[in-house]
Amino acid sequence: MRRISSLFAVLALLLLPACGASSPADTYREAISAIDGVERVSVEWARIGAGDSTSIEIDTATSDTAELHRILDDTVRAFVESADRHEETTLNYMVYSQDRSEYLTPSDLGSVMRSLSDIREHYGID
């Protein structure tokens, strides 16, 4: 019986940080949705071990490549500006054309961007 109680205590301690983590998904979704040309935003956020992971899919109202690039740039900037400046997350970020025949990722802006740190560096945000 004592062993079972100890096991439950350890499990509770391991799960406690995950329960206290509030998801920034709604904040991200709200900031990105405000960008002109964005039709729908899907944001999935998860605490994985010691880090966070964020997956963002954006549907747009255009199939024009130049407009798609503008929406990508504006939404990535809105995303990073909505994040807490001490927050870090790995990132899967896709912006789709209206017919979903084309998509862009933050790396299409000119540098490899797989995390909030990468995006902050790209935009010169401290």
N, C-alpha and C positions, 0 to 999 in steps of 0.2 A: 504494500500500500504506500509505503514511504517513497519507493522508487517511482511510482505513478505520479505522486504529488510533485516530486522533483522534476519529472518530465514535463508536466503541465506548467510549472513555474518557468522552466527554460523556454518552452514554446511561447509563453506569454511575453517574455522578454524579447524574443526574436521578432514577434509580430507587432509589438508596440510601436516601433518607429514607422512601420508601414501604415498603421492605422492613423497616426498623427500627421501624415503627409497629405497636405491638401493639393488637389490637382489644379494646375494652371490652365487646363484645357479650355475652360469657358472664357478665360481672359484672352487666350490666343485666338479662339474662334471669333470673339467679338471684334478684336482689332483687325483681323484679316477680312472679316465680312464687310467692314466699313470701306474697303477699297473698291473704287469704281471698276466694274467689269467682272467682279466676283459674283458668281451665281450661287455656289454652295461650298461650304467648308466642312470637312470632316477632320476632327482632331482626336487622336487617341494618345493618352499619356500614361506611362506606367513607371513605378519605382521598381528597378531591377537591381537587387543587391545594393551596392553602395551608390549606384548612379540612376539617372532617369533616362527614359527613352520616349521620344515624341514622334508620332507619325501624323503628317498633315497631307491631306489631299484637297486640292482646290479645283472646282469646276468653274470655267469661265464662260463668258458670253461671246467669245470670238474664236475665229480660226485664223486670224491674221497674225503672222509670226512676230512682227514688230510690236503689236499690241500685247501679245502674249508675254514678250520680254518685259514690257512696261509693267504689266500686272505682276509678274514674278518679282521684279525689283521692288515695287511698292509693297507687296505682301510680305516679302522677306524683311524689309525695313520695319513694317508695322509689327511683325512677329517679334523681332529682337527688341524693339522699343517697348513692347508690352511685357516682356519678361523682366523679372527681378534681376538687377544687375549682378547679383552674386549667384544666380541660378546657372546650372549647367545641365545639358541634356544632349544625348546623341540624337541624330535627326534623320528622318526619312521624310522628304518634302517634295511633293509633286504638284505641278500646276498643269492642268489639262486644257487642251483646246476644246471648243464647244462640241465638236463631234468626237472627241477623245482619240483622234488619229495622231495627235502630237502631244508631247508633254515636255516640260522643262523642269530642271532641278536647280537649286541654288548654285551648283557648280557651273551652270550655263552662264552665270554672271561674270565668269572670268577666273575664278580661283576655286579650289576644292573647299567645299563647305559642308562639313558633316556634323557640326555641333554649334551651339550658341557662341562658343569662343571663336570659332572660325568666322562666323558672321560678324561678330563684334570687331574682329581684326580687319575684315574686308571693308567695313564702313568706318573704321577708325573710332569706334566707340569704346570708351574705357569702362 
